[in-house]
Amino acid sequence: MAHLAVIGTGPAGMLAALSLKRSGHEVALIGPAMRLGDKRTTALMMPSIRVLDHLGIWDSVRPQAAPLKKMRIIDGTKRLLRAPTVTFHAHEIDEEAFGWNIPNDVLNGALNAALIDAGVDRIAETAGTIAEFPAGVTVTLASGATRSFDGIIGADGQDSPSRKAAGIAVRTVDLPQAALVCVFSHGVPHQNISNEIHTETGPCTTVPLPEAKRSSLVWVLRPEEARAKAALPAPELSRQVETRLRSMLGAVSIDADIGAQVWPLSGLIARQAARGRIALIGEAAHRFPPIGAQGLNLSVRDIEALTEHLSRNDGVVTAFSFYAEARASDIRMRHTAVMTLNRTLLTPLLPAQLLRGAGLALLDSVPFLRGIVMREGMQPGSGLARLMPKRNQSGSRPDFSA
Ligand SMILES: Cc1cc2nc3c(=O)[nH]c(=O)nc-3n(C[C@H](O)[C@H](O)[C@H](O)COP(=O)(O)OP(=O)(O)OC[C@H]3O[C@@H](n4cnc5c(N)ncnc54)[C@H](O)[C@@H]3O)c2cc1C
């Protein structure tokens, strides 16, 4: 078993430290104290929920989470070519829910408690210099102390010092967008439906909370617009949110004491997910706008793959190189899909509008296609696998009977 350091105490870093510790490695988690006061909620799809369950934290999170039974995409643009509204039902793919919506503070709190319980070595400092040698990696901490490890997992976010230390190139895209987030009460029950309204500045998404008349909001706007709205008195912001939602959830009331937050958005993809003794997970490796709840779900798949390759292979360098190879296509495909969809919202060009509209119209009318997209949205490969003929027990002949 390896001696590993996870750098970064966001949700990806905490999940990775817990998963690696539970699979028998010696793990140190390096980074500042857990961030409190994050007003976002995170929609985690069922495969990610199963990981939380496997790691023993789902039971404590579940009472404060809400199931997502339907997902509705609404074209809220004022453009010439508008797409039809598409509603996906989890029961169409034999699931009770696509996933669950969890307040970030609840998830982070549960992870923090589980890390203490699991005995992860918690180093509450930032990492300074990271130096790689043939036999290991050293991390010099803010206090000046130096610690040695077999390998580093960089979960240190978009500016990732680990990525820089590994010399991994990165492609970044500045976006003219920021997300306004808040929690609100509304007059009409949400019925566990998440609404993603596509607008000219990005998606405006409502996601159910456990109470029937409470939801979280992620409204993507131009940065200056998002900041101006966040500064509005709660009654005025409530009125503007209700107008944007076309009153589909009735009267909106944003809690004055909780208020709204603004999260700047950008795109980022690392050329590879590992090099030598340094592996990257989460936003250190990939970042894109919040469309279709993909960000942390993708990071959970990073963590599953990393844990599996470290258990299966002797030596950190070999395991990390298999990990990078295994993650390349999922990361590239999700990044491209989300960035492209985001671009089709921002661009006034007719061909892009046409493409988005035609895609949604197809999804609205062809159940088979909807099934593939819903499954792929939850777990890569699970939708497309249904297109492949089944193999019989000898594995030699396709079986078309199912
Ligand atoms: C508005 C919004 C809504 C979203 N909704 C969803 C959703 O519904 N579903 C979903 O799956 N995803 C969602 N996402 C994406 C998700 O929030 C991110 O993927 C996730 O928070 C990123 O986590 P992370 O741990 O990779 O990075 P971060 O949260 O950025 O954590 C990085 C950590 O590294 C630490 N760090 C940096 N430098 C150092 C250093 N030198 N030493 C030590 N530590 C260091 C930082 O302090 C920080 O704690 C959303 C994102 C946004 C912006």
The ligand as a Gaussian input file, in Angstrom:
#p B3LYP/6-31G(d) Opt

LIG

0 1
 C      -22.647000      27.391000      -9.211000
 C      -22.139000      25.985000      -9.330000
 C      -23.011000      24.914000      -9.221000
 C      -22.546000      23.610000      -9.353000
 N      -23.432000      22.569000      -9.267000
 C      -22.998000      21.314000      -9.455000
 C      -23.921000      20.215000      -9.410000
 O      -25.124000      20.392000      -9.200000
 N      -23.428000      18.953000      -9.602000
 C      -22.099000      18.714000      -9.828000
 O      -21.710000      17.545000     -10.000000
 N      -21.210000      19.741000      -9.852000
 C      -21.621000      21.010000      -9.661000
 N      -20.723000      22.047000      -9.677000
 C      -19.301000      21.738000      -9.769000
 C      -18.711000      21.444000      -8.382000
 O      -19.123000      22.422000      -7.452000
 C      -17.207000      21.442000      -8.466000
 O      -16.818000      20.427000      -9.348000
 C      -16.567000      21.162000      -7.130000
 O      -16.939000      22.046000      -6.144000
 C      -15.080000      21.305000      -7.313000
 O      -14.488000      20.724000      -6.257000
 P      -12.910000      20.554000      -6.160000
 O      -12.705000      19.915000      -4.835000
 O      -12.340000      19.931000      -7.377000
 O      -12.323000      22.069000      -6.178000
 P      -12.434000      23.222000      -5.113000
 O      -13.734000      23.189000      -4.405000
 O      -12.025000      24.468000      -5.842000
 O      -11.321000      22.864000      -4.029000
 C       -9.966000      23.114000      -4.216000
 C       -9.318000      23.150000      -2.841000
 O       -7.905000      23.212000      -3.000000
 C       -7.398000      24.050000      -1.980000
 N       -6.060000      24.501000      -2.366000
 C       -5.691000      25.309000      -3.387000
 N       -4.351000      25.503000      -3.361000
 C       -3.875000      24.791000      -2.317000
 C       -2.576000      24.603000      -1.771000
 N       -1.498000      25.191000      -2.279000
 N       -2.447000      23.802000      -0.688000
 C       -3.527000      23.197000      -0.146000
 N       -4.781000      23.343000      -0.614000
 C       -4.942000      24.140000      -1.683000
 C       -8.428000      25.165000      -1.875000
 O       -8.327000      25.820000      -0.643000
 C       -9.717000      24.381000      -2.021000
 O      -10.190000      23.942000      -0.767000
 C      -21.166000      23.360000      -9.571000
 C      -20.275000      24.440000      -9.673000
 C      -20.748000      25.742000      -9.572000
 C      -19.772000      26.885000      -9.714000

